[in-house]
Amino acid sequence: MKNIVVVGSQWGDEGKGKIVDWLSEQADVVIRFQGGHNAGHTLVIDGVTYKLRLLPSGIVRENKISIIGNGVVVDPWALIDEIKEIKEKGVNVTPENFMISEAANLILPFHREMDEIREDAAGKSKIGTTRRGIGPAYEDKVGRRSIRVMDLRSDHNLNQRLETVLLHHNAIRKGLGKKIFEKDQLKKDLLKIAPEILKFSQPVWLKIDQFKKQKKKILFEGAQGILLDVDHGTYPYVTSSNTVAASAATGSGCGPNSINYVLGITKAYTTRVGEGPFPTELVDDIGEILGTRGKEFGTVTSRKRRCGWFDGVLVRQTIKISGIDGIALTKLDVLDELDEIKICVEYELNGKKINYLPAAVEDQLKIKPIYKSFVGWKTSTNGIKNIKDLPENAKKYIFAIEDFIGAKISSISTSPEREDTILVENPFEI
């Protein structure tokens, strides 16, 4: 029996949707364990495109159980809209195939407003958030004043919880010269949608324990990427949750011994959305080519992604931090037209060579990449399904990545189409 965690090994947007969809077809249960509706997966199944933000990828497949764990922050209105959206595309969402942890924390309207207020006030120091209230919601969770799914069950309890959280937020809003938030209208709005949310509410930790006893295959679906982890990423230009594989256990309610394999989704080059350090960023014609050929625009925000060469130093670091067993290399075909392709194999900082990304952001911003160059293959790899059929120079590039990062490449994606994948090993069958 294998339970697999899928995480992004870079700054997110590595192409997790396609890989997770392929794995979710083999899994019995798919669990989201961190993040919120700032994460986007685009799936194309039988010609139908699904853009998921909160819902796990398993939801679009029959006979799968999809779960939102306690580590996720949930905008209840966004969730209801997303359920309605995919129902209109023929997907059935019921309490039998979809569950939300009763301990999941809610994103409320004042969280979204605070996100916007802070970003607008930060000027050049802005983080580059999606302005969806994710960070402020996690702050309330840690501050022990959050509203959780279970709080929607009781008018009296919800009233008390709202008084606590608004005491905090309204003090800040007054200080910023903003209008205070009225409790009664928000309470009314929450109680109105409560039945729609509560019908999916479950003690998820208990359900997972039952699934394990039934020997069901569980897929833990990560959002964003390890370099956006609040502890291990390019802080403060990070998300507000732990995106590493270990978070799958705490964010769903099971022990680390529930995880048997960690798959890191890794793009054949590097991209980043928003602000923050990016050692291998290309602000030239090659960067534009990567962005255009790779269709590098965010699923959730439509923001243009910054593009650069593959950073082997960073991926090697995230593999160690997250305990990645193997990687799925995506978007190889985007590199097809390039004469020369580079991998960052070392950094220079203040005249000295280093082989890791330092924790201080001021150092991260000063780093200069040291590259190893490879001759491009200048022929199409699009749609190739066997590694033997790849151009020799493409194979040299792939094997150089594998050797440098110290993890096996388990699959290689050669187009956005699900079937265009070179499978080296199936994590569920190892």
KAWOCOR-V181364 format. One record per residue. N is the residue number from 1. RES is the residue in one letter. SS is DSSP state (hx for helix, st for strand, lp for the rest). Layout:
# KAWOCOR-V181364
N/RES/SS ; N/RES/SS
This chain:
# KAWOCOR-V181364
1/M/lp ; 2/K/lp ; 3/N/lp ; 4/I/st ; 5/V/st ; 6/V/st ; 7/V/st ; 8/G/st ; 9/S/lp ; 10/Q/lp ; 11/W/lp ; 12/G/lp ; 13/D/lp ; 14/E/lp ; 15/G/lp ; 16/K/hx ; 17/G/hx ; 18/K/hx ; 19/I/hx ; 20/V/hx ; 21/D/hx ; 22/W/hx ; 23/L/hx ; 24/S/hx ; 25/E/hx ; 26/Q/hx ; 27/A/lp ; 28/D/lp ; 29/V/st ; 30/V/st ; 31/I/st ; 32/R/st ; 33/F/lp ; 34/Q/lp ; 35/G/st ; 36/G/lp ; 37/H/lp ; 38/N/lp ; 39/A/lp ; 40/G/lp ; 41/H/st ; 42/T/st ; 43/L/st ; 44/V/st ; 45/I/st ; 46/D/lp ; 47/G/lp ; 48/V/st ; 49/T/st ; 50/Y/st ; 51/K/st ; 52/L/st ; 53/R/lp ; 54/L/lp ; 55/L/lp ; 56/P/lp ; 57/S/hx ; 58/G/hx ; 59/I/hx ; 60/V/hx ; 61/R/lp ; 62/E/lp ; 63/N/lp ; 64/K/lp ; 65/I/st ; 66/S/st ; 67/I/st ; 68/I/st ; 69/G/lp ; 70/N/lp ; 71/G/lp ; 72/V/st ; 73/V/st ; 74/V/st ; 75/D/st ; 76/P/hx ; 77/W/hx ; 78/A/hx ; 79/L/hx ; 80/I/hx ; 81/D/hx ; 82/E/hx ; 83/I/hx ; 84/K/hx ; 85/E/hx ; 86/I/hx ; 87/K/hx ; 88/E/lp ; 89/K/lp ; 90/G/lp ; 91/V/lp ; 92/N/lp ; 93/V/lp ; 94/T/lp ; 95/P/lp ; 96/E/lp ; 97/N/lp ; 98/F/st ; 99/M/st ; 100/I/st ; 101/S/st ; 102/E/lp ; 103/A/lp ; 104/A/lp ; 105/N/st ; 106/L/st ; 107/I/st ; 108/L/lp ; 109/P/hx ; 110/F/hx ; 111/H/hx ; 112/R/hx ; 113/E/hx ; 114/M/hx ; 115/D/hx ; 116/E/hx ; 117/I/hx ; 118/R/hx ; 119/E/hx ; 120/D/hx ; 121/A/hx ; 122/A/hx ; 123/G/hx ; 124/K/hx ; 125/S/hx ; 126/K/lp ; 127/I/lp ; 128/G/lp ; 129/T/lp ; 130/T/lp ; 131/R/lp ; 132/R/lp ; 133/G/lp ; 134/I/hx ; 135/G/hx ; 136/P/hx ; 137/A/hx ; 138/Y/hx ; 139/E/hx ; 140/D/hx ; 141/K/hx ; 142/V/hx ; 143/G/lp ; 144/R/lp ; 145/R/lp ; 146/S/lp ; 147/I/lp ; 148/R/st ; 149/V/hx ; 150/M/hx ; 151/D/hx ; 152/L/hx ; 153/R/hx ; 154/S/lp ; 155/D/hx ; 156/H/hx ; 157/N/hx ; 158/L/hx ; 159/N/hx ; 160/Q/hx ; 161/R/hx ; 162/L/hx ; 163/E/hx ; 164/T/hx ; 165/V/hx ; 166/L/hx ; 167/L/hx ; 168/H/hx ; 169/H/hx ; 170/N/hx ; 171/A/hx ; 172/I/hx ; 173/R/hx ; 174/K/hx ; 175/G/hx ; 176/L/lp ; 177/G/lp ; 178/K/lp ; 179/K/lp ; 180/I/lp ; 181/F/lp ; 182/E/lp ; 183/K/hx ; 184/D/hx ; 185/Q/hx ; 186/L/hx ; 187/K/hx ; 188/K/hx ; 189/D/hx ; 190/L/hx ; 191/L/hx ; 192/K/hx ; 193/I/hx ; 194/A/hx ; 195/P/hx ; 196/E/hx ; 197/I/hx ; 198/L/hx ; 199/K/lp ; 200/F/lp ; 201/S/st ; 202/Q/st ; 203/P/lp ; 204/V/hx ; 205/W/hx ; 206/L/hx ; 207/K/hx ; 208/I/hx ; 209/D/hx ; 210/Q/hx ; 211/F/hx ; 212/K/hx ; 213/K/hx ; 214/Q/lp ; 215/K/lp ; 216/K/lp ; 217/K/lp ; 218/I/st ; 219/L/st ; 220/F/st ; 221/E/st ; 222/G/lp ; 223/A/lp ; 224/Q/lp ; 225/G/lp ; 226/I/hx ; 227/L/hx ; 228/L/hx ; 229/D/lp ; 230/V/lp ; 231/D/lp ; 232/H/lp ; 233/G/lp ; 234/T/lp ; 235/Y/lp ; 236/P/lp ; 237/Y/lp ; 238/V/lp ; 239/T/lp ; 240/S/lp ; 241/S/lp ; 242/N/lp ; 243/T/lp ; 244/V/lp ; 245/A/lp ; 246/A/lp ; 247/S/hx ; 248/A/hx ; 249/A/hx ; 250/T/hx ; 251/G/lp ; 252/S/lp ; 253/G/lp ; 254/C/lp ; 255/G/lp ; 256/P/hx ; 257/N/hx ; 258/S/hx ; 259/I/lp ; 260/N/lp ; 261/Y/st ; 262/V/st ; 263/L/st ; 264/G/st ; 265/I/st ; 266/T/st ; 267/K/st ; 268/A/lp ; 269/Y/lp ; 270/T/st ; 271/T/st ; 272/R/st ; 273/V/lp ; 274/G/lp ; 275/E/lp ; 276/G/lp ; 277/P/lp ; 278/F/lp ; 279/P/lp ; 280/T/lp ; 281/E/st ; 282/L/lp ; 283/V/lp ; 284/D/lp ; 285/D/hx ; 286/I/hx ; 287/G/hx ; 288/E/hx ; 289/I/hx ; 290/L/hx ; 291/G/hx ; 292/T/hx ; 293/R/hx ; 294/G/lp ; 295/K/lp ; 296/E/lp ; 297/F/st ; 298/G/lp ; 299/T/lp ; 300/V/lp ; 301/T/lp ; 302/S/lp ; 303/R/lp ; 304/K/st ; 305/R/lp ; 306/R/st ; 307/C/st ; 308/G/st ; 309/W/lp ; 310/F/st ; 311/D/st ; 312/G/hx ; 313/V/hx ; 314/L/hx ; 315/V/hx ; 316/R/hx ; 317/Q/hx ; 318/T/hx ; 319/I/hx ; 320/K/hx ; 321/I/hx ; 322/S/hx ; 323/G/lp ; 324/I/lp ; 325/D/lp ; 326/G/st ; 327/I/st ; 328/A/st ; 329/L/st ; 330/T/st ; 331/K/lp ; 332/L/hx ; 333/D/hx ; 334/V/hx ; 335/L/hx ; 336/D/lp ; 337/E/lp ; 338/L/lp ; 339/D/lp ; 340/E/st ; 341/I/st ; 342/K/st ; 343/I/st ; 344/C/st ; 345/V/st ; 346/E/st ; 347/Y/st ; 348/E/st ; 349/L/st ; 350/N/lp ; 351/G/lp ; 352/K/st ; 353/K/st ; 354/I/st ; 355/N/lp ; 356/Y/lp ; 357/L/lp ; 358/P/lp ; 359/A/lp ; 360/A/lp ; 361/V/hx ; 362/E/hx ; 363/D/hx ; 364/Q/hx ; 365/L/hx ; 366/K/hx ; 367/I/lp ; 368/K/st ; 369/P/st ; 370/I/st ; 371/Y/st ; 372/K/st ; 373/S/st ; 374/F/st ; 375/V/st ; 376/G/lp ; 377/W/lp ; 378/K/lp ; 379/T/lp ; 380/S/lp ; 381/T/lp ; 382/N/lp ; 383/G/lp ; 384/I/lp ; 385/K/lp ; 386/N/lp ; 387/I/hx ; 388/K/hx ; 389/D/hx ; 390/L/lp ; 391/P/lp ; 392/E/hx ; 393/N/hx ; 394/A/hx ; 395/K/hx ; 396/K/hx ; 397/Y/hx ; 398/I/hx ; 399/F/hx ; 400/A/hx ; 401/I/hx ; 402/E/hx ; 403/D/hx ; 404/F/hx ; 405/I/hx ; 406/G/lp ; 407/A/lp ; 408/K/st ; 409/I/st ; 410/S/st ; 411/S/st ; 412/I/st ; 413/S/st ; 414/T/lp ; 415/S/lp ; 416/P/lp ; 417/E/lp ; 418/R/lp ; 419/E/lp ; 420/D/lp ; 421/T/st ; 422/I/st ; 423/L/st ; 424/V/lp ; 425/E/lp ; 426/N/lp ; 427/P/hx ; 428/F/hx ; 429/E/hx ; 430/I/lp
